[in-house]
Amino acid sequence: MKHPKLEEIMQELCNNLLETYQDQLIAVILFGSQARGDATPDSDFDVLVILKDLVQATKEIEKIGFFLSPLCLKYSVVISNLFYSLSRFEKEQTMLIQNIKK
């Protein structure tokens, strides 16, 4: 079952990411149980953020903390972000990325 406010949460997240990264933001992809529709009430939101240039995940997580924490608190959800550069996403062949690409 998808979270009842899935679309609202994702829209707010995307708006904040777009404001933060502007033309560096390539894509925001929801994956995992929320995307499949088999989430439980306690399931987190797994989100892949693809940026144009090289990514240092810890810096990106710090960069979005100012809006991510309040968003999670507002909806009582956990949003787990994974950051990739476009080139890494295109080249990566791990099972996780292959499943996301489906």
GUMI-161278 format. One record per residue: residue number from 1; z, y, x of N, C-alpha, C in turn. Coordinates in pm, 1 decimal. Layout:
{nutor=NUM, nw=Z, nv=Y, nu=X, caw=Z, cav=Y, cau=X, cw=Z, cv=Y, cu=X}
...
This chain:
{nutor=1, nw=0.0, nv=-117.7, nu=84.3, caw=0.0, cav=0.0, cau=0.0, cw=0.0, cv=124.8, cu=89.4}
{nutor=2, nw=-88.5, nv=215.1, nu=61.1, caw=-94.2, cav=340.0, cau=136.7, cw=19.8, cv=432.0, cu=94.9}
{nutor=3, nw=59.7, nv=517.1, nu=187.1, caw=162.0, cav=617.7, cau=157.5, cw=108.1, cv=707.6, cu=46.2}
{nutor=4, nw=189.8, nv=741.1, nu=-53.8, caw=141.1, cav=822.3, cau=-166.3, cw=90.1, cv=961.1, cu=-125.9}
{nutor=5, nw=133.8, nv=1011.2, nu=-13.6, caw=89.3, cav=1144.0, cau=31.4, cw=1.4, cv=1133.5, cu=156.2}
{nutor=6, nw=-64.1, nv=1019.6, nu=173.0, caw=-146.4, cav=995.3, cau=291.5, cw=-247.2, cv=1106.3, cu=316.6}
{nutor=7, nw=-325.1, nv=1140.1, nu=216.0, caw=-429.5, cav=1241.7, cau=233.0, cw=-369.8, cv=1378.2, cu=268.3}
{nutor=8, nw=-261.2, nv=1412.9, nu=202.6, caw=-194.6, cav=1541.5, cau=227.8, cw=-140.5, cv=1548.6, cu=370.9}
{nutor=9, nw=-77.0, nv=1440.8, nu=414.8, caw=-21.5, cav=1435.2, cau=550.1, cw=-133.3, cv=1443.7, cu=653.6}
{nutor=10, nw=-239.0, nv=1365.5, nu=633.3, caw=-349.9, cav=1365.2, cau=729.2, cw=-420.6, cv=1500.4, cu=732.2}
{nutor=11, nw=-434.6, nv=1564.6, nu=617.9, caw=-499.1, cav=1696.2, cau=614.0, cw=-417.5, cv=1798.2, cu=692.7}
{nutor=12, nw=-286.6, nv=1795.5, nu=672.7, caw=-199.9, cav=1889.0, cau=744.6, cw=-202.7, cv=1860.5, cu=895.1}
{nutor=13, nw=-200.6, nv=1732.8, nu=931.3, caw=-207.9, cav=1695.6, cau=1072.5, cw=-339.9, cv=1742.1, cu=1133.6}
{nutor=14, nw=-449.9, nv=1715.0, nu=1066.1, caw=-582.2, cav=1755.1, cau=1116.3, cw=-594.0, cv=1906.4, cu=1129.9}
{nutor=15, nw=-544.3, nv=1978.7, nu=1033.3, caw=-548.2, cav=2125.5, cau=1040.6, cw=-472.8, cv=2176.8, cu=1163.0}
{nutor=16, nw=-354.9, nv=2120.6, nu=1187.8, caw=-275.4, cav=2161.4, cau=1303.5, cw=-342.4, cv=2122.6, cu=1434.7}
{nutor=17, nw=-401.0, nv=2003.9, nu=1439.4, caw=-471.1, cav=1961.3, cau=1560.7, cw=-592.3, cv=2049.7, cu=1586.7}
{nutor=18, nw=-664.5, nv=2082.9, nu=1481.8, caw=-781.9, cav=2169.4, cau=1496.8, cw=-741.3, cv=2308.6, cu=1545.6}
{nutor=19, nw=-633.5, nv=2359.9, nu=1492.1, caw=-584.4, cav=2491.4, cau=1534.9, cw=-540.4, cv=2488.5, cu=1681.7}
{nutor=20, nw=-480.1, nv=2378.0, nu=1723.0, caw=-430.6, cav=2365.1, cau=1860.3, cw=-543.5, cv=2342.2, cu=1960.6}
{nutor=21, nw=-636.4, nv=2253.5, nu=1927.1, caw=-738.9, cav=2212.6, cau=2023.4, cw=-874.9, cv=2279.2, cu=2003.8}
{nutor=22, nw=-898.6, nv=2334.2, nu=1888.7, caw=-1024.3, cav=2402.6, cau=1856.1, cw=-1144.7, cv=2316.8, cu=1893.6}
{nutor=23, nw=-1234.4, nv=2366.5, nu=1978.9, caw=-1357.5, cav=2292.3, cau=2008.5, cw=-1335.9, cv=2172.2, cu=2100.4}
{nutor=24, nw=-1214.2, nv=2152.0, nu=2149.4, caw=-1183.2, cav=2033.3, cau=2230.0, cw=-1162.5, cv=1909.4, cu=2142.7}
{nutor=25, nw=-1133.2, nv=1930.0, nu=2014.9, caw=-1105.8, cav=1818.8, cau=1924.3, cw=-1236.6, cv=1756.1, cu=1877.7}
{nutor=26, nw=-1253.0, nv=1627.6, nu=1906.9, caw=-1372.7, cav=1553.5, cau=1866.7, cw=-1347.5, cv=1476.9, cu=1736.7}
{nutor=27, nw=-1234.6, nv=1405.4, nu=1729.3, caw=-1207.9, cav=1323.2, cau=1610.8, cw=-1059.0, cv=1293.7, cu=1597.9}
{nutor=28, nw=-1019.0, nv=1268.8, nu=1474.0, caw=-884.1, cav=1222.2, cau=1441.6, cw=-904.7, cv=1098.4, cu=1355.2}
{nutor=29, nw=-856.6, nv=983.8, nu=1404.4, caw=-882.6, cav=856.7, cau=1336.5, cw=-750.9, cv=789.3, cu=1300.0}
{nutor=30, nw=-732.2, nv=766.1, nu=1172.1, caw=-617.5, cav=689.5, cau=1124.5, cw=-652.0, cv=542.0, cu=1139.1}
{nutor=31, nw=-560.5, nv=464.8, nu=1198.3, caw=-582.7, cav=321.0, cau=1210.2, cw=-452.5, cv=248.2, cu=1178.8}
{nutor=32, nw=-456.0, nv=118.6, nu=1177.8, caw=-335.9, cav=41.0, cau=1149.3, cw=-315.0, cv=20.6, cu=1000.5}
{nutor=33, nw=-191.7, nv=-9.6, nu=964.4, caw=-160.8, cav=-49.9, cau=826.8, cw=-189.1, cv=58.8, cu=723.9}
{nutor=34, nw=-166.6, nv=185.5, nu=757.9, caw=-195.8, cav=292.9, cau=661.7, cw=-345.7, cv=298.7, cu=632.7}
{nutor=35, nw=-427.6, nv=279.8, nu=734.9, caw=-573.4, cav=283.3, cau=716.2, cw=-622.7, cv=160.5, cu=640.4}
{nutor=36, nw=-561.5, nv=46.2, nu=668.0, caw=-603.0, cav=-77.7, cau=600.6, cw=-554.0, cv=-84.1, cu=456.3}
{nutor=37, nw=-448.6, nv=-8.2, nu=426.4, caw=-392.7, cav=-11.0, cau=291.7, cw=-286.4, cv=-116.8, cu=272.2}
{nutor=38, nw=-237.5, nv=-176.4, nu=382.1, caw=-133.8, cav=-278.4, cau=368.2, cw=-0.6, cv=-233.6, cu=430.1}
{nutor=39, nw=21.4, nv=-103.0, nu=429.4, caw=145.0, cav=-46.8, cau=484.0, cw=263.7, cv=-76.4, cu=393.2}
{nutor=40, nw=380.3, nv=-83.0, nu=455.4, caw=504.9, cav=-93.5, cau=380.3, cw=563.7, cv=48.0, cu=371.5}
{nutor=41, nw=666.8, nv=68.1, nu=291.0, caw=725.8, cav=202.2, cau=282.2, cw=774.5, cv=256.8, cu=417.1}
{nutor=42, nw=807.9, nv=169.1, nu=510.6, caw=857.7, cav=212.8, cau=641.1, cw=749.9, cv=217.6, cu=749.6}
{nutor=43, nw=626.2, nv=190.5, nu=714.5, caw=518.8, cav=189.4, cau=814.4, cw=492.2, cv=328.8, cu=869.1}
{nutor=44, nw=461.9, nv=332.7, nu=998.7, caw=427.4, cav=460.7, cau=1059.6, cw=279.6, cv=491.2, cu=1037.1}
{nutor=45, nw=239.2, nv=608.8, nu=1078.9, caw=99.5, cav=651.6, cau=1074.0, cw=46.9, cv=641.7, cu=1217.0}
{nutor=46, nw=-46.7, nv=552.8, nu=1240.3, caw=-108.0, cav=538.8, cau=1372.0, cw=-232.8, cv=625.3, cu=1374.8}
{nutor=47, nw=-235.8, nv=719.8, nu=1468.4, caw=-345.0, cav=816.8, cau=1472.5, cw=-401.6, cv=824.9, cu=1614.0}
{nutor=48, nw=-532.7, nv=808.8, nu=1624.2, caw=-602.8, cav=827.5, cau=1750.7, cw=-664.9, cv=966.1, cu=1750.3}
{nutor=49, nw=-633.0, nv=1044.4, nu=1853.1, caw=-687.7, cav=1179.1, cau=1868.1, cw=-783.8, cv=1175.4, cu=1986.5}
{nutor=50, nw=-910.4, nv=1207.2, nu=1960.2, caw=-1011.3, cav=1206.7, cau=2065.9, cw=-1044.0, cv=1350.8, cu=2102.0}
{nutor=51, nw=-1027.6, nv=1380.2, nu=2231.1, caw=-1053.7, cav=1514.2, cau=2282.7, cw=-1174.9, cv=1511.8, cu=2375.3}
{nutor=52, nw=-1239.0, nv=1624.1, nu=2387.6, caw=-1361.0, cav=1635.5, cau=2467.5, cw=-1335.9, cv=1605.5, cu=2615.0}
{nutor=53, nw=-1229.9, nv=1659.5, nu=2669.9, caw=-1205.1, cav=1650.2, cau=2813.4, cw=-1095.5, cv=1550.6, cu=2848.0}
{nutor=54, nw=-1072.5, nv=1537.0, nu=2977.0, caw=-970.8, cav=1447.9, cau=3030.2, cw=-836.4, cv=1472.6, cu=2961.9}
{nutor=55, nw=-766.4, nv=1364.4, nu=2934.7, caw=-641.7, cav=1371.8, cau=2858.3, cw=-524.9, cv=1321.5, cu=2942.5}
{nutor=56, nw=-415.9, nv=1395.1, nu=2940.5, caw=-289.0, cav=1348.5, cau=2995.3, cw=-194.9, cv=1335.9, cu=2876.2}
{nutor=57, nw=-175.2, nv=1213.2, nu=2831.7, caw=-105.6, cav=1186.7, cau=2705.4, cw=29.6, cv=1256.0, cu=2694.6}
{nutor=58, nw=109.2, nv=1252.7, nu=2799.9, caw=242.3, cav=1314.1, cau=2789.7, cw=232.2, cv=1464.4, cu=2766.8}
{nutor=59, nw=136.4, nv=1528.9, nu=2830.3, caw=118.2, cav=1672.9, cau=2809.1, cw=71.2, cv=1701.7, cu=2667.1}
{nutor=60, nw=-14.8, nv=1615.2, nu=2615.4, caw=-65.3, cav=1636.0, cau=2479.3, cw=46.9, cv=1617.9, cu=2377.4}
{nutor=61, nw=131.3, nv=1519.1, nu=2398.5, caw=243.4, cav=1495.7, cau=2306.7, cw=337.5, cv=1616.1, cu=2307.9}
{nutor=62, nw=363.3, nv=1670.7, nu=2426.7, caw=446.5, cav=1791.4, cau=2436.3, cw=379.2, cv=1909.2, cu=2365.9}
{nutor=63, nw=248.3, nv=1917.6, nu=2378.9, caw=172.0, cav=2029.3, cau=2322.8, cw=178.6, cv=2033.1, cu=2169.9}
{nutor=64, nw=183.7, nv=1916.0, nu=2105.5, caw=181.0, cav=1912.2, cau=1958.6, cw=319.3, cv=1897.3, cu=1895.8}
{nutor=65, nw=421.4, nv=1883.7, nu=1977.7, caw=556.6, cav=1863.3, cau=1925.7, cw=604.1, cv=1971.9, cu=1831.2}
{nutor=66, nw=559.0, nv=2095.6, nu=1854.3, caw=605.7, cav=2207.6, cau=1771.7, cw=563.5, cv=2194.2, cu=1626.2}
{nutor=67, nw=453.6, nv=2124.9, nu=1598.3, caw=416.3, cav=2104.3, cau=1458.3, cw=434.7, cv=1959.7, cu=1413.3}
{nutor=68, nw=432.4, nv=1864.6, nu=1506.1, caw=442.3, cav=1723.8, cau=1466.8, cw=581.7, cv=1688.5, cu=1415.2}
{nutor=69, nw=685.1, nv=1732.7, nu=1484.5, caw=822.0, cav=1701.7, cau=1440.7, cw=851.5, cv=1756.0, cu=1301.3}
{nutor=70, nw=822.5, nv=1883.7, nu=1273.3, caw=845.6, cav=1933.8, cau=1137.3, cw=762.0, cv=1860.6, cu=1031.6}
{nutor=71, nw=639.8, nv=1821.8, nu=1067.4, caw=554.4, cav=1748.4, cau=973.2, cw=615.8, cv=1612.9, cu=939.8}
{nutor=72, nw=663.6, nv=1543.5, nu=1041.6, caw=728.2, cav=1413.6, cau=1019.5, cw=853.6, cv=1428.3, cu=933.2}
{nutor=73, nw=931.9, nv=1531.2, nu=960.4, caw=1053.4, cav=1554.7, cau=881.9, cw=1021.1, cv=1593.0, cu=738.2}
{nutor=74, nw=918.5, nv=1674.7, nu=720.2, caw=878.8, cav=1720.5, cau=586.5, cw=845.9, cv=1603.4, cu=494.3}
{nutor=75, nw=776.3, nv=1502.0, nu=548.7, caw=731.7, cav=1389.0, cau=466.7, cw=812.9, cv=1261.4, cu=490.9}
{nutor=76, nw=912.9, nv=1268.5, nu=575.9, caw=995.2, cav=1151.5, cau=612.2, cw=908.7, cv=1035.4, cu=660.8}
{nutor=77, nw=820.1, nv=1065.9, nu=755.8, caw=731.7, cav=964.2, cau=813.2, cw=736.5, cv=973.2, cu=965.7}
{nutor=78, nw=686.7, nv=868.5, nu=1028.4, caw=668.9, cav=867.6, cau=1173.3, cw=519.2, cv=866.5, cu=1199.5}
{nutor=79, nw=472.8, nv=961.2, nu=1280.0, caw=331.8, cav=967.4, cau=1316.9, cw=322.9, cv=935.3, cu=1465.3}
{nutor=80, nw=256.2, nv=824.7, nu=1496.4, caw=238.6, cav=781.0, cau=1634.9, cw=98.9, cv=819.5, cu=1680.1}
{nutor=81, nw=91.7, nv=911.0, nu=1775.1, caw=-37.4, cav=960.1, cau=1822.9, cw=-76.8, cv=892.1, cu=1952.8}
{nutor=82, nw=-204.9, nv=861.9, nu=1962.7, caw=-264.7, cav=806.6, cau=2082.6, cw=-376.7, cv=902.0, cu=2120.8}
{nutor=83, nw=-376.8, nv=950.2, nu=2244.3, caw=-477.2, cav=1047.4, cau=2288.4, cw=-576.5, cv=982.9, cu=2383.9}
{nutor=84, nw=-704.8, nv=1008.2, nu=2359.1, caw=-812.0, cav=959.5, cau=2446.2, cw=-912.5, cv=1071.2, cu=2466.9}
{nutor=85, nw=-973.8, nv=1072.0, nu=2584.5, caw=-1090.1, cav=1158.6, cau=2603.5, cw=-1208.9, cv=1087.1, cu=2539.4}
{nutor=86, nw=-1312.0, nv=1160.6, nu=2506.4, caw=-1430.8, cav=1101.0, cau=2445.9, cw=-1492.2, cv=997.6, cu=2538.7}
{nutor=87, nw=-1501.8, nv=1027.6, nu=2667.1, caw=-1563.4, cav=932.9, cau=2760.5, cw=-1482.0, cv=804.2, cu=2770.6}
{nutor=88, nw=-1350.7, nv=814.5, nu=2773.1, caw=-1267.2, cav=694.0, cau=2778.3, cw=-1282.6, cv=612.1, cu=2650.4}
{nutor=89, nw=-1284.4, nv=679.1, nu=2536.6, caw=-1299.6, cav=609.1, cau=2409.4, cw=-1432.5, cv=534.2, cu=2403.9}
{nutor=90, nw=-1538.7, nv=597.0, nu=2452.4, caw=-1670.7, cav=533.4, cau=2450.2, cw=-1679.0, cv=414.2, cu=2544.5}
{nutor=91, nw=-1606.0, nv=418.1, nu=2656.0, caw=-1612.5, cav=311.4, cau=2756.6, cw=-1511.7, cv=199.8, cu=2733.7}
{nutor=92, nw=-1399.0, nv=232.3, nu=2672.8, caw=-1287.9, cav=137.6, cau=2658.0, cw=-1329.6, cv=15.9, cu=2575.5}
{nutor=93, nw=-1289.4, nv=-102.5, nu=2622.9, caw=-1323.7, cav=-226.6, cau=2554.2, cw=-1200.5, cv=-308.8, cu=2515.8}
{nutor=94, nw=-1083.9, nv=-246.2, nu=2510.3, caw=-963.7, cav=-319.9, cau=2472.0, cw=-973.8, cv=-362.4, cu=2325.5}
{nutor=95, nw=-894.3, nv=-461.6, nu=2290.2, caw=-893.7, cav=-508.9, cau=2150.9, cw=-856.0, cv=-396.2, cu=2055.3}
{nutor=96, nw=-759.7, nv=-314.3, nu=2093.8, caw=-717.2, cav=-203.4, cau=2008.6, cw=-834.1, cv=-110.8, cu=1978.6}
{nutor=97, nw=-903.5, nv=-66.8, nu=2081.2, caw=-1014.6, cav=26.5, cau=2061.3, cw=-1128.9, cv=-40.6, cu=1986.3}
{nutor=98, nw=-1156.0, nv=-166.2, nu=2014.9, caw=-1260.4, cav=-237.7, cau=1940.2, cw=-1226.5, cv=-243.0, cu=1791.9}
{nutor=99, nw=-1099.8, nv=-267.6, nu=1759.5, caw=-1058.0, cav=-271.1, cau=1618.8, cw=-1067.0, cv=-133.6, cu=1554.3}
{nutor=100, nw=-1032.1, nv=-29.5, nu=1627.8, caw=-1040.9, cav=106.1, cau=1573.3, cw=-1186.4, cv=142.2, cu=1545.8}
{nutor=101, nw=-1275.7, nv=102.1, nu=1635.0, caw=-1418.0, cav=133.8, cau=1619.4, cw=-1480.4, cv=65.2, cu=1498.3}
{nutor=102, nw=-1419.7, nv=-43.2, nu=1452.8, caw=-1471.5, cav=-112.6, cau=1333.3, cw=-1448.2, cv=-25.3, cu=1215.1}
